[in-house]
Each structure stands twice: as structure tokens, then as C-alpha cells.
Amino acid sequence: MRDDQPAPPHRPGWTPRDPTVPATPPPPPPAPPGAPGRARRSRPRRILRALLRTTLVGTVLLAAAFVAGYLLVDIPPANATATAQSNIYLYRDGSQIARDGEVNRENVRLAHIPLTVQHAVLAAEDRDFSSARAVDPKAMVRAAWNTLTGKGRQSGSTITQQYVKNYYLGQEQTVTRKVKEFFIAIKLNREKSKDEILEGYLNTSYFGRNAYGIQAAARAYYGKEASELDTGEGAYLASLLNAPSAYDIATHPENRPRALARWNYVLDGMVKERWLSPADRATTTFPTPQTAPPATGLSGQRGYIVQAVEDYLTANGVLDENTLAGGGHRITTTLEKEKQDALVTAVDDKVMSRLDPARNPVDRYVRVGGAAIEPSTGRVVAMYGGIDYTRQYVNNATRRDYQVGSTFKPFVLTAAIEHTSLTQDGEPITPNTYYDGADKRPVQGWHGAHYAPANEDDASYGAITVRTATDDSVNTVYAQMAVDVGPAKVKETAVALGLPARTPDLNGSPSIALGPATASALDMAEAYATLANHGRHNTYTLVERITKDGQDLNLPSPDPRQVVSREAADTTTHVLRGVVESGTGTAALAAGRPAAGKTGTAEDDKAAWFAGYTPDLATVVTILGQDPDTAEQKPLYGALGQNRINGGGTPAEIWGHFTREALAGTQARDFELELGEGADEWLEPLDPPQPEGPAQKDQEEPEDERLGQAGPNGPRQPRLPDLPQTPQLPRPEKEPLPRRETEPQPRAETVQPDQQPPPPEPRTGTGTGTPEQPAPQPPRPETIQPDPRPPGQ
């Protein structure tokens, strides 16, 4: 085409191609069926369609299951808890101990319950009750997950569901019961108002102390009508709904911190929900509940036994509190009637018959607790909880609020042998290792705060063996030994032997050796039973069998385990035999058979202990001081007409009397011990005890009464009046005495000033080399305490 020729006209919808632009290639032909590219594009669609179909089918099935459940599950009549039966408690031989009372309940109208009390319950249990649905699926799933993953059993139930469980169903933890609870709660929510449900819940919930409903709880804890409860009291009762025994501070004084935390949680929840003003919250004080007046059918030791058995069953998950309170159970305990009677008789003979509160006001403070365990099985065969359950509500055998004192020291020795521990000088710790027993000697090798414990009556001792330090309960030696072993290892050993890991004041510091921990008599009996059983531990058991409607319920299975080596346990037993034979526990010789044991006294003489055992029976006895009016712990100076109450006195006398009678008619057995090399040898102390005053070691038990916490700022125990000081002069170094090859003889308590053979320096476990040898002292004058040792010793 020439340039002068006109361009042809454009066809509609067609644009001529620019010759400078490359031509667009034609599209590829369509892929045949089954090609890879097509599969990649269609696979996600198939998965999505499968998921949609599965979801749809699942939804239909769930809807069908929901409709079926709703139609099939009817609201049943009230359960049998409203007419609950009694529980029957039996000795091991089948004779009856006690039968608990009927269910204590009195229904009240919601209008008679203060609004602040209602709000406290909602703050504790279900803050969205007024607006939420009858069930909370998310909470149920969360609770199930926490239970399965070991975070504790949780219900995930709303107040409506809890009311259904309390009134219509039961407390068993089964899937069937949970499904019924779910559908009944939905139906009930449609048929009853929120106020009716809340009223029913408040009248059926269990608050502990055999009290069902808010009215019975108000009377049991505060001695008043529910209509008279104030905000603080209502918050405390609301706290109990979670776990009554865990927050009852009258029955278990050690629960007070936990109860306060729960009480504060409830009040803070009320403020958050605007049911309580911050100003009223600030002025609300904790209302300490009264001691419950127990049923007369639980007088004497019966109530203590019932309480201990109930705690055992609930703590081990055999039954929950509501189910147990519902009654109908026949419970055979491990207690043996003859031994139980023997323990009561021993306490009556040595303590109760000697109390005279009219003439001696301090006698009002005296409390006694005790427990005896069969080492080979862990069965509790006897228990003494107090003078009378109807007069003293707290079980002195199971309470955990008094220091155990020097009865803890054997655990330090066991830990040292078990871990083959060394002194600061690198010497193995054995019963014959020497330590410096100087009074208020600072511990060496401890990287914490300065700690220099005092010995009993500020007595100073020279270089003495571990064996002698155990006989005479020398604090400075055992505090240093705890550092040498490691406080954490000492704690680990104590827990392995039987003390609960959460024992109050069981701390990893040098003071752990002096017994600031507040374990119960039953806890200590379990630990000492492990020593008697050659280091093989049996968790204590109080229940032999439990049935309901003729059917046996499952009990915890025995799980005996070797927790420390036999050598460690037997070496400790060997040393503790010396405490009974020639140390601070000679009063226990009244048992009339081979025995091992340890005395102990708590801070400020507020408690005295004797823990001991034969091959067949481990028993711990404690005498406690408590004001009956204020429940405050009190010193026992002057009680029972004695200047002081120490572990080697009345507690050891009770132990000896009980053990003799409990094992009467059985053949006395000696301990079969496997000891480490040299552990059975006995060495003379290089120096006699050197007190700074005239107090006599034989007459006053050299215990561990200045516990405190490690560090200069820790609390220290009030000391006895200072005694006149006797100057001490350096002594020439002496040759070590030869080891005895024959049975040891009683040790002389003094050395005459002119008897000073010059031995070379002794090997000690002080961490600072050879201690300075104190000068010999003349015999100390007798005190008013009678000599606990047999004549001639």
C-alpha cells in the first residue's frame, strides 16, 4: 500500500497489531484429565469439602444426641442425702468405736439470707450466675483438661450444676453422672427461677462440721442464725464451699494462711463485681469461727479418731466430704483396742491424774498427743488426740503447728550416712566423728547469713563425737553437720522417711537440724517407723476396710519402698539406742525391751517430745502448751509441778509405760542392725561438757531450745536467766584415747583438775582445724530436777 493511499476502515471491535510489539503466543491446549496440575488445584477443594461434610455430620449427630439426652433424662426425686445414714467406725477386731450423727440441716428462705452473704457465695462459686446459662461447656472442658493433665481435680460446674449434684444426684466422679447433671441443669433452669436455684443451693451445700446448708453452717461456725451473718462471716462460710476441711481453722489451725487467702479472694471478688464498696472492704476483718460443739456420741477419743479417719479418706481420694457426710459407710480402722486403751491409760497415769489447774494455773495449758505405728506395715495401731473431743476440739496427734525440736536430729545423721557426707575438713561423718561442741559456735561453710545457735542452758562442750552429741542433744554440732551434709539433702531425707513435703517451716537452712519444722506426732511416728523398718518406708494407713451397701470401696494400695539404705537407717538406730540407754531418754527404759529414741523440746518450752521405737512399734508422744481461751501457744514452765517439761521427762515416761503395756505378752526382740565399718565402736569424749554456769547436764536435758532462723535478724528464743560464768583456761593438747573393744561403760561426767594427760590434737569436723581446748571444770551442782538416769550412772 502506498503512503498516499488512504487506510482501510477499522472493523468494529478489532484493533490492528502494532508491528513493534511481539505477538502474543496462543494459549496452551487444555490439560487432559488426571494431569498433575489439575490434581494440585483440586486437592484442597476435596479436603475442604470433606471437612465440611464431617462438620455437618458431627453437628447433626451432636444435635441428635442433645435432643435425645434432653428427652430421655428427667429430673429425678431428691437423693438420699436429705435422709442420710450414719457412718459406723470400728476397731480392727470389729468392735465399735463410734457412730456419727444424723445430717444437720435446716432450710431457710432466700429472703432470710442477707444479700451480702448471697453475693459472697456468688463471688466464691459463680460470679456470672445471674446472667449466665445453666451450664458452661467451656469451663467443663477446661476442668476436664486440667484434671487429665494433673493440675488438680476440678468440677467446672455452675451453681445450677452444683445444686443438681447436691440435691438430685450424688458426688461420684463419673461420666454418666456428669451427663445427667448437664441435662438436668438445663431443664431445671427452664423450670425454676434463679432465686429458687440459689435458695436450693444454699440449703443443700455442705459446709463441713456435719452442717448442710447456710443455716446449719451459721450455727456451727458462729453460733447464730443465717439472717444474722455479717459480710466477713458470709465470706468465710462461702470460702468453705470449695473444700470445708481445707479452710476450717478451728479443726486445723495450720490452715489459717490458706483460709485467709481464700477469704480475701471472696471479698476482692465482691468488690470487683461492685457488690461491696472498697471502703467497706477495707474495714472488714477476718471473723475467727468458734470451736464446734461436737456430738456427745463422739466424746473421749472417739471424736479424734473419727476426725482423723475422715481426713485420711478425703486426703487420699477414697471419698469426698459430701459423699462421706452422706453416711451409710462401715469403716474398719487399723486401730487395735488393747493398744488404744494402753495409750489412754499411760497418758492418764502420767499426766491427767497429776493436773491441778485450781492450784497451778499453768496446768490449764497442758495438751497431750500421740500416735503409734507398726513399722512393718505402716498401720496406725493407737492414737491419742486430747483429753476429750467434746472439750478440746483439735486433734493433738495430727495438728501441724508445734515445733518438733531435737526429735528432728536423727534425720540429719541419717542423711549424712546416706550421702557419705564429709566434714569441712574432708573427714567422713560417722557416729565417731569429732565435732566442736562450743556454745554459740558459728557454723562454717554456710554461705548464707551468720548463724551461731546456742546449746541448751548455754553449755559448752569440747571436741565430742557425733554419738555423744546425739546423746546430749548438742545444737552446735548438729547445726554444723546439717551444713556439712547440705540442708537441702537433710530436708530430702526427712521427706523420704515420712514427713510431708509441705510441712510448715521445713526450710533448707542450718537451723533445720534443730527442729523448727512443725510436723505432727503422726508424721513423726511414720518417719521413725521407717528407721525402725531398716529404711523401708510404709505410708501410714488408718483404714483397713470400708464398705457401703455391702460393697467394698477401693483403698490406697501399700507401696513399701526402700527410701534410705539399710546401713544409714540402722546406724541411726544404733546411735539412738545410746540416747535411751545413757543419754537424755533413759526414762524410756521402763518399756523393758531394746529401744531407740530421741528427746526434743520446742522453742520456749512450748512443746516437749519423745520419739522412739522398738523393732515392733514406733511411737511419738508430745506434750503441748496452749491457752484454752485464746488458743495461743504457751510455755510449760511449772506445769505438772515440775520446773520444766522436757522430752526426757513426762513424754518419755508415757512412751515407756505405753510401750510396755502395748507389747505385753509378746517376746522382746533385739534390733537386727547392719552397720557401717567402725560404727559400733564407742569413743570417750576428749573433753567433758563445759557449761558456762552451774547448771548440771545430767539434770537438765541439753536440748535445742534456741531455734530461730539462720541470720542475725532471725527471731531467737527467750533464754533462761543468765547463770554465773566460770572462767575457762587453755588446756594442753592431749593424746587421743584408744577405742574400746568391749561393751561401753557409763561415762563420767567430770574430770578432776589434776587429771590432764597430754594427747595430740584430735580430729574434728569443725571446718576450722583443731578447736581450742577448754579448761577442765569442777562437777556442777545439782539442780532441782531429779536425775533421770538409773543409780550408778
Salt bridges, closest charged atoms under 4 A:
ASP4 OD1 - ARG2 NE 3.16
ASP74 OD1 - LYS187 NZ 3.46
GLU106 OE1 - ARG219 NH1 2.69
GLU125 OE2 - ARG262 NH2 3.63
GLU181 OE1 - ARG177 NH1 2.23
GLU181 OE2 - LYS178 NZ 3.29
GLU199 OE1 - ARG109 NE 3.67
GLU225 OE2 - ARG219 NH2 3.10
GLU233 OE2 - LYS224 NZ 2.98
ASP248 OD2 - ARG209 NE 3.01
GLU254 OE2 - HIS252 ND1 3.53
ASP268 OD1 - ARG281 NE 3.06
ASP311 OD2 - HIS252 NE2 3.10
GLU336 OE2 - ARG92 NH1 3.51
GLU336 OE1 - LYS339 NZ 2.87
ASP341 OD2 - LYS337 NZ 2.99
ASP349 OD2 - LYS350 NZ 3.78
ASP349 OD2 - HIS657 NE2 3.97
ASP356 OD2 - ARG359 NE 3.87
GLU374 OE1 - ARG379 NH2 2.91
ASP401 OD1 - ARG399 NE 2.88
GLU427 OE1 - ARG763 NH1 3.69
ASP436 OD2 - ARG441 NE 3.57
GLU456 OE2 - ARG644 NH1 2.49
ASP457 OD1 - ARG644 NH1 3.60
ASP458 OD2 - ARG719 NH2 2.78
ASP471 OD2 - ARG747 NH1 3.60
ASP472 OD1 - LYS697 NZ 3.73
ASP523 OD2 - ARG400 NE 2.56
GLU526 OE2 - HIS537 NE2 2.64
GLU544 OE2 - ARG92 NE 3.60
ASP552 OD1 - ARG545 NE 2.62
ASP559 OD2 - ARG561 NE 3.65
ASP570 OD1 - HIS534 ND1 2.86
ASP570 OD2 - ARG566 NE 2.96
GLU581 OE2 - ARG577 NH2 3.35
ASP605 OD2 - ARG644 NE 3.00
ASP616 OD1 - ARG669 NH2 2.77
ASP629 OD2 - ARG364 NH2 2.96
GLU632 OE1 - LYS634 NZ 3.71
GLU653 OE1 - ARG354 NH1 3.91
GLU661 OE2 - ARG660 NE 3.27
ASP670 OD1 - ARG577 NH1 3.00
GLU674 OE2 - ARG566 NH1 3.71
GLU681 OE1 - ARG739 NH1 2.90
GLU684 OE2 - ARG740 NH2 2.54
ASP687 OD1 - ARG731 NH1 2.12
ASP687 OD1 - LYS734 NZ 3.72
ASP698 OD1 - LYS697 NZ 3.85
ASP698 OD1 - ARG789 NH2 3.49
GLU700 OE1 - ARG644 NH1 3.46
GLU703 OE2 - LYS598 NZ 3.68
ASP722 OD1 - ARG719 NH2 3.01
GLU749 OE1 - LYS697 NZ 2.66
GLU749 OE2 - ARG789 NH1 3.20
